[in-house]
C-alpha cells in the first residue's frame, strides 16, 4: 500500500527534515512506495492558503489509507485535520511539541498547545522520536499509546583523533539550542587553546534579534576569532565539519532526541551535551556500560564550562570517551529499523 507522507515545504535544514527524508527513503527501500506531499506555509501557524493546500492534499487521499503527517504541519490546524479523521488513518509524527519551542509568547504557546491536543486526540496513532518524548506527549496531552520510533543513524567513516581542541556545535540558531549558554561557557575557557564552529541555519523567525544578540555576545567576550557561525552545511561540507572536530557540543535547553548526537557517535566523536529530553537516550552507552560523552544541566554556563575544561585538560578523559564513542558507534541502529517500526505503526500492527 502506498504511504502518503505530508511534510512542510522548504525551510531551513533541521533534524526533523532529515528524519522525514531518510524515513521516506528507507520505507521505499523496504518496498513500501511513498508519495511525499510538501505543503507550503509558515507552519505551524498557517494562513488560509496553506490550510487550503493541506486540505486539498487530504481530500485526494482515498478512504482508509494511511497518512503520515509531520507534526509541524498537522498539529496547528485541527480545523483541517479533524474532518478527515473518520475516513483516513492519520498518523502524526511529533518531532517537538509546538509549545515547547523556547521564547514563544505565553498566549501563542497556549493556543498552539490547545490546537495540538485536539489533533493528537483525534489521530489514529501518534509517534514520538524518543521514550522521553512519548511520555511527555502522553502525560501533557492525555494521549494514550504514543509510539516510539527513534531516528536511525547513517554509517559514516571514523573521524581522526585530534588534540581535543576542535569543538563543533550543529544546531539551528534558535533560543532553544542554547548558543548563548555555549558562548558564555567558552568565555570562561579563554586561557585554554580551542576553536568552535557553530553549524546551523538561522530560521526566519530568529534571523534578527536573536542572531544579533549572539554576535554581540561573541564580540563582548572577545571570541570573534575563536567562535565561527558558518550557517547551514549539508553533504560533503557537513561531513568535513564532523571530520575536523574532536568533540560535539550540544547546549540545548530542550530536545526530544538530538539526532546530531548519533551523527557524531556514528563517526566515533564524543559528545558534551545537556541532559534534557531524549538526549541521554541518543547518547546511550557502550557495551561495557561507559558513556561516550559528558552530560550537564541545561541553561548552566558554569557546568558546561567545567565539563569542557575537563575535556580540554585531561588527556585520559578524552581517550576514555573516544574509546566509548567508537564502541557505541557499532551499536547504532540504521534507518531500515526506523522504517520497519514506522511501517508497523502505519499498518496498525505496532504495540506502544
GIKA-V640765 format. One record per pair of residues at least 24 apart in sequence whose C-alpha atoms are under 10 Angstrom apart, sorted by the first residue. I is the first residue (numbers start at 1). J is the second residue. If there is no record, write none. Layout:
i = <I	I>
j = <J	J>
This chain:
i = <1	1	1	1	1	1	1	2	2	2	2	2	2	2	2	2	3	3	3	3	3	3	3	3	3	3	3	3	3	3	4	4	4	4	4	4	4	4	4	4	4	4	4	4	5	5	5	5	5	5	5	5	5	5	5	6	6	6	6	6	6	6	6	6	6	6	6	6	6	6	6	6	7	7	7	7	7	7	7	7	7	7	7	7	7	7	8	8	8	8	8	8	8	8	8	8	8	8	8	8	8	9	9	9	9	9	9	9	9	10	10	10	10	11	11	11	11	11	11	11	12	12	12	12	12	12	12	13	13	13	13	13	13	13	13	13	14	14	14	14	14	14	14	14	15	15	15	15	15	15	15	15	16	16	16	16	16	16	16	16	16	16	17	17	18	18	19	19	19	19	19	19	19	19	19	19	20	20	20	20	20	20	22	22	22	22	22	22	22	22	23	23	23	23	23	23	23	23	23	24	24	25	25	25	26	26	26	26	26	26	26	26	27	27	27	27	27	27	27	27	28	28	29	29	29	30	30	30	30	32	32	35	36	36	37	38	39	40	41	42	42	42	43	43	43	43	43	43	43	44	44	44	44	44	44	44	44	44	44	45	45	45	45	45	45	45	46	46	46	51	51	51	51	51	52	53	54	54	55	55	55	55	55	56	58	58	58	58	59	59	59	61	61	62	62	63	63	63	64	64	64	65	65	65	65	66	66	66	66	66	66	66	67	67	67	67	68	68	68	68	68	68	68	68	69	69	69	69	70	70	70	71	71	71	71	71	71	71	71	71	71	72	72	72	72	74	74	74	74	75	75	75	75	75	75	75	75	75	76	76	76	76	76	76	76	76	76	77	77	77	77	77	78	78	78	78	78	78	78	78	79	79	79	80	81	81	81	81	81	82	82	82	82	82	82	83	84	84	85	85	85	85	86	86	86	88	88	89	89	89	89	89	89	90	90	90	90	90	90	90	90	91	91	91	91	91	91	91	91	91	91	91	92	92	92	92	92	92	92	92	92	93	93	93	93	93	93	93	93	93	93	93	94	94	94	94	94	94	94	94	94	94	95	95	95	95	95	95	95	95	96	96	96	96	96	96	96	96	97	97	97	97	97	97	97	100	100	100	100	100	101	101	101	101	101	101	101	102	102	102	102	102	102	102	103	103	103	104	113	113	114	116	117	117	117	120	120	124	124	124	125	125	125	125	125	126	126	127	127	127	128	128	129	129	129	129	129	129	130	130	130	130	130	130	130	130	130	131	131	131	131	131	132	132	132	132	132	132	132	132	132	133	133	133	133	133	134	134	134	136	136	144	145	145	146	146	147	147	147	147	147	147	148	148	148	148	148	148	148	149	149	149	149	149	149	149	149	150	150	150	150	150	150	150	150	150	150	150	150	150	151	151	151	151	151	151	151	151	151	151	151	151	152	152	152	152	152	152	152	152	152	152	152	153	153	153	153	153	153	153	153	153	153	153	153	153	153	153	153	154	154	154	154	154	154	154	154	154	155	155	155	155	155	155	155	155	155	155	156	156	156	156	156	156	156	156	157	157	157	157	157	158	158	158	158	158	158	158	158	158	158	159	159	159	159	159	159	159	159	159	159	159	159	159	159	160	160	160	160	160	160	160	160	161	161	161	161	161	161	161	161	161	161	162	162	162	162	162	162	163	163	163	163	163	163	164	164	164	164	164	164	164	164	164	164	164	164	164	164	165	165	165	165	165	165	165	165	165	165	165	165	166	166	166	166	166	166	166	166	166	166	166	166	166	167	167	167	167	167	167	167	167	167	167	167	167	167	167	167	167	167	168	168	168	168	168	168	168	168	168	168	168	168	168	168	168	168	168	168	169	169	169	169	169	169	169	169	169	169	169	169	169	169	169	169	169	169	170	170	170	170	170	170	170	170	170	170	170	170	170	170	170	170	170	170	170	170	170	171	171	171	171	171	171	171	171	171	171	171	171	171	171	172	172	172	172	172	172	172	172	172	173	173	173	173	173	173	173	173	173	173	173	173	173	173	174	174	174	174	174	174	174	174	174	174	174	175	175	175	175	175	175	175	176	176	176	176	176	176	177	177	177	177	177	177	177	177	178	178	178	178	178	178	178	178	178	178	179	179	179	179	179	179	179	179	179	180	180	180	180	180	180	180	180	180	180	180	181	181	181	181	181	181	181	181	181	181	181	182	182	182	182	182	182	182	182	182	182	183	183	183	183	183	183	183	183	183	183	184	184	184	184	184	184	184	184	185	185	185	185	185	185	185	185	185	185	185	186	186	186	186	186	186	186	186	186	186	186	186	187	187	187	187	187	187	187	187	188	188	188	188	188	188	188	188	189	189	189	189	189	190	190	190	190	192	192	192	193	193	193	194	194	194	195	195	195	195	195	195	196	196	196	196	196	196	196	196	196	196	197	197	197	197	197	197	197	197	197	197	197	198	198	198	198	198	198	198	198	199	199	199	199	199	199	199	199	199	200	200	200	200	200	200	200	201	201	201	201	201	202	202	239	239	242	242	242	243	243	243	245	245	246	246	246	246	247	247	247	247	247	247	247	247	247	248	248	248	249	249	249	249	249	249	250	250	250	250	250	250	251	251	251	251	251	251	251	251	251	251	252	252	252	252	252	252	253	253	253	253	253	254	254	254	254	255	256	256	257	257	257	258	258	259	261	262	262	262	262	262	263	263	264	264	265	265	265	265	265	265	265	265	265	265	265	265	266	266	266	266	266	266	266	266	267	267	267	268	268	268	268	268	268	268	268	268	268	268	269	269	269	269	269	269	269	269	270	270	270	270	270	270	270	270	270	270	270	271	271	271	271	272	272	272	272	272	273	273	273	273	274	274	274	274	274	282	283	283	284	284	284	284	285	285	285	285	285	285	286	286	286	286	286	286	286	286	286	286	287	287	287	287	287	288	288	288	289	289	290	290	290	290	290	290	290	291	291	291	291	291	291	291	291	292	292	292	292	292	292	292	292	292	292	292	293	293	293	293	293	293	293	294>
j = <31	32	33	34	65	66	347	28	31	32	33	34	35	65	66	67	27	28	32	33	34	35	36	61	65	66	67	68	343	346	33	34	35	36	37	57	58	61	65	66	67	68	69	90	34	35	36	37	38	66	67	68	69	70	91	35	36	37	38	39	54	57	58	67	68	69	70	71	72	73	74	92	36	37	38	39	40	43	54	68	69	70	71	72	73	74	37	38	39	40	41	42	43	44	54	69	70	71	72	73	74	37	38	39	40	41	42	43	73	38	39	40	41	40	41	42	43	201	203	204	172	200	201	202	203	204	232	171	172	200	201	202	203	232	233	234	170	171	172	200	201	203	232	259	95	151	171	172	257	258	259	260	70	71	72	93	94	95	96	129	151	259	70	95	151	259	70	95	129	150	151	152	153	259	335	338	68	69	70	93	95	151	151	152	153	154	335	336	338	339	151	152	335	336	337	338	339	340	342	335	339	335	336	339	152	334	335	336	337	338	339	340	335	336	337	338	339	340	342	343	336	339	335	336	339	336	339	340	343	339	343	67	68	69	69	73	73	73	73	72	73	204	71	72	73	74	75	76	77	71	72	73	74	75	76	77	98	112	116	72	73	75	76	77	108	112	73	76	77	76	77	79	80	81	80	80	80	81	79	80	81	83	84	80	83	84	88	90	83	84	88	87	88	87	88	87	88	89	88	89	90	89	90	346	347	90	91	124	345	346	347	348	91	92	124	346	92	93	125	126	127	342	345	346	93	94	126	127	94	95	127	95	96	97	98	116	119	120	126	127	128	96	97	98	116	115	116	119	120	112	113	114	115	116	117	118	119	120	111	112	113	114	115	116	117	118	119	112	115	116	118	119	114	115	116	117	118	119	120	122	115	118	119	119	118	119	120	122	123	118	119	120	121	122	123	122	122	123	119	122	123	124	122	123	124	123	124	123	124	125	346	347	348	119	120	122	123	124	125	126	346	120	122	123	124	125	126	127	342	345	346	348	119	120	122	123	124	125	126	127	128	120	125	126	127	128	129	146	147	148	149	342	120	126	127	128	129	133	134	137	146	256	127	128	129	130	133	255	256	257	128	129	133	137	254	255	256	257	128	133	136	137	140	141	256	176	253	254	255	256	174	175	176	177	253	254	255	174	175	176	177	178	253	254	174	175	176	175	140	141	141	141	141	142	143	144	146	345	346	348	345	346	348	350	352	345	352	342	345	352	256	257	256	257	258	259	278	338	255	256	257	258	277	278	279	281	282	256	257	277	278	281	255	256	257	276	277	278	279	280	281	255	256	257	277	278	256	278	352	256	277	352	351	352	351	352	341	342	345	350	351	352	338	341	342	345	350	351	352	337	338	339	340	341	342	345	352	257	259	278	281	282	333	334	335	337	338	339	341	342	257	258	259	262	282	333	334	335	336	337	338	339	259	262	263	332	333	334	335	336	337	338	339	259	260	261	262	263	264	265	266	329	332	333	334	335	336	337	338	262	263	266	267	332	333	334	335	336	263	265	266	267	329	330	332	333	334	335	239	263	264	265	266	267	268	329	239	243	266	267	268	242	243	264	265	266	267	268	269	326	329	239	240	242	243	244	245	246	264	265	266	267	268	269	326	242	243	244	245	246	267	268	269	243	244	245	246	247	268	269	318	319	322	243	244	245	246	247	318	194	245	246	312	315	318	193	194	195	245	246	247	308	311	312	313	314	315	318	319	192	193	194	195	196	245	246	247	308	311	312	313	193	194	195	196	197	241	242	244	245	246	247	248	312	194	195	196	197	198	227	241	242	244	245	246	247	248	249	271	272	308	195	196	197	198	199	227	228	241	242	244	245	246	247	248	249	250	264	271	196	197	198	199	200	229	241	242	245	247	248	249	250	251	260	271	272	273	197	198	199	200	201	230	231	232	233	238	241	242	248	249	250	251	259	260	261	263	264	198	199	200	201	202	231	232	249	250	251	252	258	259	260	198	199	200	201	202	203	206	231	232	198	199	200	201	202	203	206	207	210	211	214	229	231	232	200	201	202	203	204	205	206	207	210	211	252	206	210	211	214	252	253	254	251	252	253	254	255	299	250	251	252	253	254	255	298	299	250	251	252	253	254	274	298	299	300	301	211	214	217	249	250	251	252	253	299	210	211	213	214	215	217	218	251	252	299	301	214	251	252	253	298	299	300	301	302	304	305	249	250	251	252	299	300	301	302	304	305	214	215	217	218	221	223	227	251	301	305	217	218	221	300	301	302	304	305	251	300	301	302	303	304	305	306	307	308	309	218	221	223	226	227	301	302	304	305	306	308	309	217	218	220	221	222	223	301	305	221	301	302	304	305	306	308	309	305	306	308	309	312	221	222	223	226	309	312	313	226	312	313	226	227	312	223	225	226	227	228	245	223	225	226	227	228	229	245	247	248	249	226	227	228	229	230	231	241	244	245	248	249	227	228	229	230	231	232	241	249	228	229	230	231	232	233	234	238	241	229	230	231	232	233	234	238	229	230	231	232	233	231	232	263	267	267	268	269	267	268	269	269	270	270	271	318	322	271	272	293	308	311	312	318	321	322	272	273	293	273	274	293	294	304	308	274	275	279	295	298	304	275	276	295	296	297	298	299	300	301	304	276	277	279	297	298	299	277	297	298	299	300	278	279	298	299	279	281	282	281	282	283	282	283	283	293	325	328	329	332	333	329	332	325	329	292	293	322	324	325	326	327	328	329	330	331	332	325	326	327	328	329	330	331	332	325	326	329	292	321	322	323	324	325	326	327	328	329	330	293	321	322	323	324	325	326	329	294	318	319	320	321	322	323	324	325	326	328	295	321	322	325	296	304	307	308	311	297	298	304	307	298	299	300	303	304	332	325	328	325	328	331	332	324	325	327	328	329	331	321	323	324	325	326	327	328	329	330	331	324	327	328	330	331	324	327	328	324	328	320	321	323	324	325	327	328	320	321	322	323	324	325	327	328	318	320	321	322	323	324	325	326	327	328	329	317	318	320	321	322	324	325	321>
